[in-house]
Amino acid sequence: MRLTALDSHAETVGLKRGQGLAEARAIHPALVMVEEDEAADKRFLEALADWCDRYTPLVALEGRDGLFLNITGCAHLFGGEEAMLREILLRLEQMGLEVKGAISSAPGLSSAVARFDASRIIGEDEHERLLAPLPLAALRIDDATVQGLAKLGLKQVGDLLEAPRAPLARRFGTQLLLRLDQALGLDDEAISPRRPVAHLSAERRLAEPVQAEDDILELTSQVAQSLKPGLEARGAGGRVFELVLFRVDGKVFRLKAGASRPLRDAARIAKLFAERLKGVHDDLDAGFGFELLRLNVLRHEVFDHAQKDFEGEDERHLSLADFVDQVSARFGPECLTAYQLRESHIPERAILSVPALSHIFKPVPIPEAAPLVENALIGKERPLRLFRHPEPLEAYAVDVPDGPPIRFRWRRLTHKVCHAEGPERIAAEWWLEGEDAPTRDYFRLECETGQRFWVYRQGLYDQIANPSWYMHGIFA
């Protein structure tokens, strides 16, 4: 067993990362050791990233024990860069963590200084001066490259600054020079936030933490009201909202709620989260209270300014929208479904079941009406609902190759057919299933008991010796 991480006190007594545990105990017998748990460490780092979301939405994980925060345009909200850095470090230390941080124009430089120097604000003219005395590991290069450079007598970043670049690139690759340029700010380095950035966001910082659900909903309504001007400026309404609650001890709760139609009304937005809070029940532990509440608009769409008619048609649609929103917020978006038309002539692919929350109020294009001809709809009747998966059955047919069955057995019951219509032939979609996919012949069958079924034969007799039969739906 070897040491993988040390605090500052362990470093002062001469312990080093990578050192054997037995050797470390010989140097310092009172050593307190905790076995490493990578999964738990990652979860803890992600929890810290959630906590840092109060300062900027652009938070990214940096290695196994660091965070990148893009604070562009955010520092002035906390009294400037120095005040912001001081507050972040102080609050994390109050949580019992030993942390260091640095602010600069280059993420690589901030990482190097925070890990191998002291917490500070770095000016634009200090890049080389601060990097030069740092070890090569500060450049975030692999251990093999560090050891290879050490054999050449290059142990500090300053040694690389004076060395010719072409031989370094030939021997160690371009990654070494890329990391050096990123640390110097000569090459841009993108920070990929771990969470999508909201289109619109508003928050309320509280002087006194709140715990009661009614207080949370009242604050949600107030914050939602402040989002309205931004939505109006975009001519949009929110479809997916996220309520973020920051607890005083650092725990962060995220609640998402969707709407079936674009929303701007603060009362209706708060009502969504009223149902959402009822759905989570005891999972939302307020603890000592929430000190910060934020409302994000994760998705928005064009807002429809349709005028109400004299019969109150808009109120009827609004009532249905309220029902869909409230039920989906409490029981989840999958609890109510609607059907979406797809461009396919295979029955089970022509209609797709989707959450009603996202589809029920979307306009469906209506194709141009075909000229009316007598009996044009004969042979097109189909069940309103189909089985999710067609069920096999045993059928006996006399009039082959195209005739319907005269008797079939399905779910252990035998049915005798007294009337039949068909076949309705549907060719396979060869571009999806291949050129050898079998053709289907559909039949509407009525049995002696009055039941009506929709069955099909998979394959033609001139293609397959014994085609299979399937039950696909039942008529009401």
GURO-808554 format. One record per residue (C-alpha): residue in three letters; x, y negated, z. Coordinates in steps of 0.1 Angstrom, whole numbers, plus 2048, in hexadecimal, padded with zeros to 3 digits. Layout:
N
> residuo  X  Y  Z
> ALA  X  Y  Z
...
***
This chain:
476
> residuo  X  Y  Z
> MET  800  800  800
> ARG  80C  7DD  7F7
> LEU  803  7BA  7FF
> THR  7EE  7A9  7E4
> ALA  7E4  788  7F5
> LEU  7F2  773  812
> ASP  7E8  755  825
> SER  7FF  739  82D
> HIS  809  746  84F
> ALA  813  768  840
> GLU  829  756  827
> THR  83B  742  842
> VAL  846  762  855
> GLY  857  76F  835
> LEU  83C  786  826
> LYS  839  787  800
> ARG  81F  793  7E8
> GLY  826  7B6  7DB
> GLN  839  7BF  7FA
> GLY  833  7E2  809
> LEU  81C  7E3  827
> ALA  836  7F7  83D
> GLU  851  7DD  835
> ALA  839  7C0  83D
> ARG  82F  7D0  85F
> ALA  854  7D4  867
> ILE  859  7AF  861
> HIS  83A  7A4  873
> PRO  82B  7C0  88A
> ALA  80C  7AB  892
> LEU  802  7AB  86D
> VAL  7DC  7AC  868
> MET  7D3  7BF  848
> VAL  7B2  7C1  835
> GLU  7B0  7DA  819
> GLU  7A9  7CA  7F7
> ASP  787  7CE  7E7
> GLU  788  7BF  7C4
> ALA  762  7C1  7BF
> ALA  75B  7AF  7DF
> ASP  776  795  7D8
> LYS  766  78E  7B6
> ARG  743  78B  7C5
> PHE  751  773  7DF
> LEU  762  75E  7C4
> GLU  742  75D  7B0
> ALA  72F  751  7CF
> LEU  749  735  7D3
> ALA  744  72C  7AF
> ASP  71F  729  7B5
> TRP  726  712  7D3
> CYS  73D  6FC  7BD
> ASP  720  6F7  7A6
> ARG  715  6DB  7BC
> TYR  733  6C7  7AF
> THR  731  6D0  78A
> PRO  71E  6E9  775
> LEU  73E  6F2  762
> VAL  74E  70B  779
> ALA  763  728  76C
> LEU  776  745  77D
> GLU  79B  742  77B
> GLY  7AC  763  781
> ARG  7A4  777  7A0
> ASP  7A6  75C  7BA
> GLY  7A1  73A  7A9
> LEU  786  723  79A
> PHE  787  709  77F
> LEU  76F  6EB  783
> ASN  76B  6D3  766
> ILE  763  6B3  778
> THR  762  69C  75A
> GLY  748  682  761
> CYS  740  68F  784
> ALA  75B  681  79B
> HIS  74B  65F  79E
> LEU  72D  66F  7AE
> PHE  742  679  7CC
> GLY  757  659  7D0
> GLY  773  661  7B7
> GLU  78B  67E  7B1
> GLU  79D  67B  7D3
> ALA  77D  67A  7E7
> MET  76F  697  7D3
> LEU  78D  6AD  7D7
> ARG  78F  6A5  7FC
> GLU  76B  6AE  801
> ILE  76D  6CF  7EE
> LEU  78C  6DB  801
> LEU  77F  6CF  823
> ARG  75D  6E1  81F
> LEU  76E  701  814
> GLU  786  700  831
> GLN  768  6FB  848
> MET  75B  71C  83B
> GLY  77B  72D  846
> LEU  78D  72D  825
> GLU  7B1  723  81E
> VAL  7B0  711  7FD
> LYS  7C4  6F9  7E7
> GLY  7BA  6E5  7CA
> ALA  7C7  6CD  7B0
> ILE  7B7  6B5  797
> SER  7C8  6AD  775
> SER  7C0  6AA  751
> ALA  7CC  6CD  749
> PRO  7BD  6EC  759
> GLY  7DE  6FF  757
> LEU  7F0  6E4  76A
> SER  7D5  6E3  785
> SER  7D8  709  789
> ALA  7FE  708  78B
> VAL  800  6EB  7A5
> ALA  7E3  6F9  7BA
> ARG  7F3  71B  7BC
> PHE  817  712  7C0
> ASP  817  6EF  7CE
> ALA  801  6D9  7E4
> SER  7DE  6CB  7DE
> ARG  7E0  6AB  7CB
> ILE  7D3  694  7AF
> ILE  7EB  696  791
> GLY  7F1  678  77B
> GLU  7F7  679  756
> ASP  81C  671  759
> GLU  823  68C  774
> HIS  81E  6AC  760
> GLU  842  6B5  759
> ARG  84F  6A9  77B
> LEU  837  6BE  78E
> LEU  83A  6DD  778
> ALA  860  6DE  776
> PRO  867  6EC  799
> LEU  84B  706  798
> PRO  851  72B  792
> LEU  849  739  770
> ALA  82C  74C  77F
> ALA  81A  72B  781
> LEU  815  72C  75B
> ARG  7FD  749  75F
> ILE  813  761  74B
> ASP  816  787  751
> ASP  830  795  769
> ALA  843  7A6  74D
> THR  849  784  73C
> VAL  854  775  75D
> GLN  86D  790  763
> GLY  87A  78E  740
> LEU  880  769  743
> ALA  890  76E  765
> LYS  8AA  785  755
> LEU  8B4  768  73E
> GLY  8B8  751  75C
> LEU  897  73F  756
> LYS  884  73E  777
> GLN  873  71C  779
> VAL  85C  70A  761
> GLY  877  6EF  75D
> ASP  88E  709  74E
> LEU  875  70E  732
> LEU  871  6E9  72C
> GLU  896  6E7  722
> ALA  898  708  70F
> PRO  894  70A  6E9
> ARG  871  715  6E0
> ALA  877  72B  6C1
> PRO  88C  746  6D3
> LEU  873  747  6EF
> ALA  856  74C  6D7
> ARG  869  768  6C4
> ARG  872  77B  6E3
> PHE  853  776  6FA
> GLY  838  76D  6E2
> THR  823  74D  6DD
> GLN  80F  752  6FD
> LEU  82B  745  712
> LEU  82E  725  6FF
> LEU  808  721  6FE
> ARG  806  723  724
> LEU  822  70A  727
> ASP  811  6F2  710
> GLN  7F0  6F6  722
> ALA  800  6EE  743
> LEU  811  6CF  734
> GLY  7EF  6C4  725
> LEU  7FD  6C6  702
> ASP  7E4  6E2  6F8
> ASP  7BF  6E1  701
> GLU  7B1  6FD  717
> ALA  78C  702  717
> ILE  77A  70B  737
> SER  75D  723  731
> PRO  743  71E  74C
> ARG  735  73E  75B
> ARG  711  731  759
> PRO  6FF  720  73C
> VAL  6FE  6FA  740
> ALA  6DA  6ED  745
> HIS  6CC  6D5  72B
> LEU  6BF  6BF  746
> SER  6C5  6BF  76C
> ALA  6BA  6AB  78A
> GLU  6C2  6B0  7AF
> ARG  6BB  6A3  7D2
> ARG  6D5  6A2  7ED
> LEU  6C6  6A4  80F
> ALA  6D1  693  82F
> GLU  6BF  6AD  843
> PRO  6BD  6D2  837
> VAL  69A  6DF  830
> GLN  68D  702  837
> ALA  668  702  832
> GLU  659  70E  811
> ASP  642  6F0  80F
> ASP  65F  6D8  812
> ILE  672  6EA  7F7
> LEU  654  6E8  7DF
> GLU  64E  6C3  7E7
> LEU  673  6BB  7DF
> THR  670  6D0  7BF
> SER  652  6BB  7B4
> GLN  666  69B  7BB
> VAL  684  6A7  7A8
> ALA  66E  6B4  78B
> GLN  65F  691  788
> SER  682  683  783
> LEU  687  69B  766
> LYS  669  68D  753
> PRO  67A  66F  743
> GLY  696  684  735
> LEU  67D  69D  726
> GLU  668  680  718
> ALA  687  671  708
> ARG  68D  693  6F6
> GLY  669  697  6ED
> ALA  66A  6B8  6FF
> GLY  65C  6CC  71B
> GLY  66E  6E6  731
> ARG  667  70B  72A
> VAL  680  71B  743
> PHE  689  70A  764
> GLU  6A2  713  77F
> LEU  6A0  709  7A3
> VAL  6C2  70A  7B4
> LEU  6C2  708  7DA
> PHE  6E3  702  7EC
> ARG  6E3  70F  810
> VAL  6F8  6FC  82A
> ASP  70F  71B  82F
> GLY  718  71D  80A
> LYS  6FF  737  7FF
> VAL  6EE  72E  7DE
> PHE  6CB  73A  7D2
> ARG  6C0  737  7AE
> LEU  69B  73B  7A5
> LYS  690  73B  780
> ALA  66D  735  774
> GLY  660  733  751
> ALA  641  722  741
> SER  62C  72E  725
> ARG  62A  70A  717
> PRO  642  6ED  719
> LEU  63E  6DB  73A
> ARG  644  6B8  747
> ASP  62B  6B6  763
> ALA  63D  6B7  785
> ALA  620  6C7  797
> ARG  61E  6E4  77E
> ILE  643  6E9  780
> ALA  642  6EA  7A6
> LYS  624  702  7A4
> LEU  63A  71A  790
> PHE  653  71C  7AC
> ALA  638  71F  7C6
> GLU  62F  740  7B6
> ARG  653  749  7B2
> LEU  65A  743  7D7
> LYS  63C  75A  7DF
> GLY  64C  774  7C9
> VAL  66E  774  7D9
> HIS  65F  776  7FD
> ASP  67A  77C  816
> ASP  696  77D  7FD
> LEU  69A  758  800
> ASP  6AA  754  822
> ALA  6AB  72F  82B
> GLY  6C3  734  848
> PHE  6CC  712  856
> GLY  6BC  701  839
> PHE  6C3  6F4  816
> GLU  6D8  6D5  812
> LEU  6D5  6D1  7EC
> LEU  6BA  6D8  7D3
> ARG  6BF  6D8  7AD
> LEU  6A6  6DE  791
> ASN  6B4  6E7  76F
> VAL  6A3  6E9  74D
> LEU  6B3  707  73D
> ARG  69D  707  71E
> HIS  686  6ED  70F
> GLU  670  6EA  6F0
> VAL  65D  6CF  6DD
> PHE  640  6C2  6F2
> ASP  61E  6C3  6E1
> HIS  60A  6A3  6E6
> ALA  5E9  6B2  6DA
> GLN  5CB  69E  6E4
> LYS  5AF  6B0  6F7
> ASP  58E  6B6  6E5
> PHE  56B  6AF  6F1
> GLU  565  6D4  6FB
> GLY  584  6D4  711
> GLU  597  6ED  6FB
> ASP  5B8  6E0  70A
> GLU  5AC  6E8  72D
> ARG  5A4  70C  724
> HIS  5C7  710  715
> LEU  5D6  6FF  734
> SER  5C3  717  74B
> LEU  5D1  735  738
> ALA  5F4  726  738
> ASP  5F1  721  75E
> PHE  5E7  745  763
> VAL  603  753  74E
> ASP  61D  73C  75F
> GLN  612  744  782
> VAL  60F  76A  77D
> SER  631  76B  76B
> ALA  642  756  785
> ARG  636  76D  7A1
> PHE  639  78F  792
> GLY  653  78A  777
> PRO  652  780  752
> GLU  64C  7A5  747
> CYS  62B  7A9  75A
> LEU  616  799  73E
> THR  61C  7A2  719
> ALA  611  795  6F8
> TYR  615  7A2  6D5
> GLN  62C  793  6BB
> LEU  629  79B  696
> ARG  647  7A9  684
> GLU  64F  7AC  65F
> SER  64C  7D2  65C
> HIS  632  7EA  64E
> ILE  63B  806  666
> PRO  61F  803  680
> GLU  634  805  6A0
> ARG  64C  7EB  692
> ALA  631  7D3  685
> ILE  628  7C7  6A8
> LEU  641  7C1  6C4
> SER  636  7BE  6E9
> VAL  647  79E  6F8
> PRO  642  78B  719
> ALA  623  776  717
> LEU  636  75A  727
> SER  64B  754  708
> HIS  633  75C  6EC
> ILE  60E  758  6F4
> PHE  60B  733  6EA
> LYS  622  734  6CC
> PRO  610  72D  6AB
> VAL  60E  74B  695
> PRO  611  744  66F
> ILE  5F2  74F  65D
> PRO  5F8  75C  63A
> GLU  5E5  750  61C
> ALA  5C3  762  619
> ALA  5C2  77D  5FE
> PRO  5A5  77C  5E6
> LEU  587  78F  5F4
> VAL  57E  7AF  5E2
> GLU  564  7C8  5EA
> ASN  570  7E3  603
> ALA  592  7D2  605
> LEU  595  7DB  62A
> ILE  58B  7FF  626
> GLY  5A8  815  630
> LYS  5B9  7FA  644
> GLU  5A8  800  666
> ARG  5C1  807  681
> PRO  5C0  80B  6A8
> LEU  5C5  7EB  6BB
> ARG  5DF  7FB  6D1
> LEU  5F8  817  6C7
> PHE  60B  82F  6DC
> ARG  62D  823  6E5
> HIS  63B  843  6D7
> PRO  627  859  6BE
> GLU  61E  87A  6CF
> PRO  623  89B  6BC
> LEU  605  8B1  6B5
> GLU  5FD  8D2  6A4
> ALA  5E7  8CE  685
> TYR  5D7  8E6  66C
> ALA  5D0  8D9  64A
> VAL  5C0  8EB  62C
> ASP  5C0  8D1  611
> VAL  5E5  8CD  60B
> PRO  5FA  8BA  601
> ASP  5E6  89A  609
> GLY  5C8  8A6  61D
> PRO  5C1  89E  642
> PRO  5C1  8B9  65D
> ILE  5A1  8CB  664
> ARG  5AC  8D4  688
> PHE  5C8  8C9  69F
> ARG  5D5  8CF  6C2
> TRP  5E0  8B2  6D7
> ARG  5E7  8B1  6FD
> ARG  5DC  8D5  701
> LEU  5BA  8CE  6F1
> THR  5AE  8D9  6CF
> HIS  599  8C1  6BA
> LYS  585  8CA  69C
> VAL  583  8AE  681
> CYS  561  8A6  673
> HIS  56A  886  660
> ALA  58B  879  652
> GLU  597  85B  63E
> GLY  5B9  859  62D
> PRO  5D4  85C  625
> GLU  5E4  83A  62A
> ARG  607  840  61E
> ILE  623  82B  62E
> ALA  646  830  620
> ALA  664  82E  637
> GLU  67A  80F  63A
> TRP  698  81E  629
> TRP  6AE  800  631
> LEU  6AA  809  656
> GLU  6A5  82E  657
> GLY  6B8  83A  638
> GLU  6AC  846  616
> ASP  6A3  869  623
> ALA  68A  85C  63D
> PRO  668  86D  639
> THR  648  85C  62D
> ARG  629  85A  643
> ASP  605  862  63A
> TYR  5EC  853  653
> PHE  5C9  861  659
> ARG  5AB  855  66D
> LEU  59A  873  67C
> GLU  579  876  68E
> CYS  573  896  6A2
> GLU  553  8A8  6AC
> THR  554  897  6CE
> GLY  553  874  6BE
> GLN  577  86B  6C6
> ARG  58B  85A  6AA
> PHE  5B0  85E  6A6
> TRP  5CB  84F  690
> VAL  5E5  86A  687
> TYR  5FF  86D  66C
> ARG  613  888  65A
> GLN  639  882  65B
> GLY  646  88C  638
> LEU  636  899  618
> TYR  631  8BE  610
> ASP  646  8BB  5F0
> GLN  662  8AE  606
> ILE  65F  8C2  626
> ALA  652  8E6  62A
> ASN  641  8DF  64B
> PRO  63A  8BA  651
> SER  635  8AF  675
> TRP  614  89F  681
> TYR  612  883  69B
> MET  5F7  870  6AF
> HIS  5FD  84B  6AC
> GLY  5DE  83B  6BB
> ILE  5BA  83F  6C6
> PHE  59D  829  6BA
> ALA  586  819  6D4
***
